[in-house]
Amino acid sequence: MRNITWIANGVVLVCLSVAGQSPEGPTFEVASVKRTPPPEPNARVFFGPPRGGPGTSDPGQITWTNAALRNIVMTAYDVQTYQVTAPDWMGTERYDIVAKVPAGATKAQVNVMWQNLLKERFGMVVHHESKEFPVDELTIAKGGSRLKETDLPPGAESFTPAAGPPKLDKNGFPEMNGSGLITMINMSPNSTSPSAHTVGKGLSSSEIANRLAGLLRRPVVDKTGLTGKYDFTLEYTPDLQGMTLLPPPGGGPGPTPGAASPGIASDPPASIPSAVEKQLGLKLTSTKGKLDVIVVDRAEKVPTEN
């Protein structure tokens, strides 16, 4: 049997500010913060972005389940995972959060609200540093882009997972009711290495660059000049270093490693840069650049009471 882990990726990035010792600026009207209980055996667990808030159909409330503290920091300060230096437990401890957003709040103001929630409820203290990173520039490869214009309507919201295993399409990929990205990691006992199948839907080129940055764990700068919203599938060999995999979600099926599907090679999975060029018609070119880094000086595992 294959061990299939489902991962949803949806964090928006870039920019930075410094957290002080006490809350400053806007705060959530009310916020419930609880440690996530352990999942039931064979339960389907969704590690996705927060739902609701400014720009969605539910602007007055944000719900975030199974949120790792590290991901909350990334959202609060609008940075990638490689721009956060923090204790290991901040990537594994999970929390359920429901927050009431003041009427008329902007996304930038909500980011400050997350910063203040981290200070108030987790006693978090951070500072920032400048660090040089390997950076990839994303451009259009020779032969042109192979991205497909999305079939989602303009202004479509992020997808919301339904209860139970995801419904799969004819190619064995999960169907999505909104924009976003899902990665399936297949661990087959008959294979010498895992294979990953990523599905993206309704994403701009800058969002694709951000998602690739998450997969590569280094910055990716969009220099494609593309202006639309796109759907794509990508098959590659994932980097599982530091990643905690879960049991199959309810025994749900997944695509057979090596099975052919549109835009996906049937050969053994390639590295991410090679797969991006061959399957998406985009090219990753390595260079260097300086980025801000959030350093967590102090944080508590147990949040203060609601």
N, C-alpha and C positions, 0 to 999 in steps of 0.2 A: 504493500500500500504506500501511496505517496503521502508525505507530510506537507500540507499546503498552508501557508500563512498568508493572511490577507492584511495588507497595510494600506491605509488611506493617507494621502499626503495633501495637506492644504494649508500651508502657512505663508503669509505674504511678508516680504522682507525689505531690508536696507536701512540706514539711518540710526541715530543713537542719541541718548542723553544720559545724564548722570543721576543716579538715585541717591537721595540724601538719607538722613536718619529718620526724618519724619515726613508724613504725607504732605504733598504740595499739589495744588491744582485740583481738577475735578475728580470726584470719586463716584462709585456706583451708589445708587440710592439705598439698595439692600443687596447683600451677597451671602448666599449659603455656600459654605466650603466644607466638604466632608471627604474623608479618605474613602477611596473606592473599595468596596468589599471584594474579597477574592471571587473570581468567576466560578460558576458551577462547572462540573466536569462536562466536557464537550460543548460548552456554551460558545456562542459566536460573540467575539469581542471586537468592537469597532474603535480603533484609535484614529479618530478623525479630528478635523478642525472644530473650533467653536461654531455653534449654529445660532443664527439670529443676530441682532444688532443693526447699526446703521447700514443702509443700503440693501436690507433684506425685507421680506414680508413681515418680519416680527422685530421691528427696530427697538422696541422697548425692553426686550429680554434676551440675554445671551445664556445658552445652555452648553456646557462643555463636560462631557463624560469621559472617564478614563484619561484625564489630562495629566501628562507628566509635568513636573514642576519646571523642567528644562524647557519644554515647549511653551509654557506660559511665559517664561522669560523671553524666549524668542519672539513671541507675539507682542509682549509689552514693549520691547525695545526694537522691534522690527529688524531682526537679524537672523542669520542662518545658524545652524547647530555648531559649525566650526568657529563661529564668532562668540561662543559662550564657553568660558572656563569655569567649571562647577564640579562639586562632588559627584561621584558616580551614581549615588542613590537618587539624584535629581532626574535621572533618566529612567528610573524603574518604579519609584513610588508614584501611585496614581490617585487622582482626586476628582470628585464630582462637584461641579460648580454651577450655580444658577444665580445670575446677577441681573438686577433691574437697572436699566440704562435711563438716565434723565432724558426727557423729551428734547428733541432737537440736537442731541449730541452728535459730533462728527466722529469718523473713524480715528482721527488723530487724538481727539479727546479721550476716546475709549482706550487707546493705548496707554495714556497717562493713568487712567483708572486702573488698568491692570498693574501698572507699576506701583500704584498706591496700595492696591490689594496685597501685592507681594510683601510690601513693607509692613502693613498693618496686621495681616493674618499669619505670615510666615516669618516675621522679624527679619526680612531679607535686607542685607546691606551689600551694595555692589560698587565697583568703580570701573572705569574703562581705560584701555590701553590701545596703542597703535601697534599693529603687527603686520609684517610682510607675509603674504600668502602666495602660493602658486595660483594663478588665475587662468581660466579658460575663456577664450573669446568664441562666441557662437556665430558662425557665418553660414551663408548658403554654399553648399558644396558644388563642385563642378557637375554639371548635368541638371542642376536646379532642385528646388525643394520638392519633396514627395509628401508633404503634409496635406491633409484633406480639409477643405473648408467645413466647419461644423454644421450639423443639421439642427442644432439647438436654436431656439428663437432668441432675438436680441434681448439682453438683460436677464438671461437665465441665471437663477441662483445656483449655489453649490449643491451638489447632489446630497440627498439624505438617505442613509441606508435603511432598508426595510428589515422587519424582524425575520429571522431565519437566514439560511444560506443565501447568498446573492443569486439572482436568476442569471443564467448564462446564455449568451447568444449562440448562433450557429458555429462560431469559431472557438467556443469554449471560454470566452471572455465575459466578465460581469457586465450586465446592462446598467447604465447610469441614468438617473432621472434629472441630472443637472450637470453643471461644469465641475471639473475636478480631475483627480488622478487616483488610480488604484494599482497597486503592485501585488502580484501573486508570486510567491517564491515556492518552487517545487523541489522537494527533497526526495529524490528517488533512490532506493537502495541499489538499483541497477546502473546508476550513473556515478561517474567519478567526481562530479561537481554539481552544485545546484544550478537550476535555471530560473530566471525571473522573466515574468511577462507583465509589462506595464501598459495600462490603458489610460490615455488622456483624452478629455472631451471638453470642447468649448474653451480652450486656453489660448491666450495671446502668445506671441513669440517671447516676450519678456517673462511670462508665467512659465513657459516651457523651460527657459533658461534657469529660472529659480528651482523648478522641479529637478532638472538635471544636476544642479548644484547640490541638492539634497542627496541624490543618488551617488554622486562623485565625492561628496563631502569636501568640496572646495568651491570657491566662487566661479560662477559662469556669467559672463557679461554678454547681453544680447546685442549683436551687431548685424542682424539679418536684414533689418529694414522692412520686415514683414508687418502688415497692419491689420490682418484679419484675426479671426478666432478659428482654432483648428482642432481636429480630432486625429489621433494617431495610436498605433500599437507598436510596442518595442519589445524584442526578445534579446536577452543578454545574460552574461554570467555576473551575478551580483557579488558585491563585497559585503560579506556577513560579519566582518570584524566589529565587535561591540554590539551586535544586534541580538536581541532576545526573541526567539521564535516561539510561537504558540502552537498547541495541538490543532488539528484540522477543525474548522468551525462546524460542529455537528456532523462531521463526516461528509461534508459537501464535496461534489466532484470538482475537478479542475481540468484545464487543458492538458493534453498529453504532451510531455516534453518532446520536441522535435516534430510535432504535428504541424503540417503546413497550414497557413492562413494568409489572407491578403496582406502583403507588405512585410511578411515575416519569413525569414529563411528557415528551411528545414534542416540545415546543417547544425552542428553543435553550437550552443550560444556563444556569441562573440563578446569581447570587451565592450564597455559602454561607448567609448569614442568610436570604435569600429562599427558598432550597431547603429549608432546615431547617423553616421555618414552613409552607410549602405541602405538602411531602412527608412530614414527620414529625409535624406538629401540635405543634411546639415553637417557642418564641420566644426570640430572643437580644436582650437589651436592654443597651445600652452604659452603663458607669459607670466609676469609677476605684478603684484600691486599691493598697496597698503590698505588695510581695513581696520575699523574700530573693533575692539573685542570687549565684551562684557565679562568681568571677573566677579564671581560671587564670593564675597568675603565671609558671609554668614547667612544661614537659613535654618529654620526649624522644620523637622519632618511633620510634626503634628501642628496643624493650624489652630489658632485661637478659636474659642467657641463662637458659634453664630449669634 
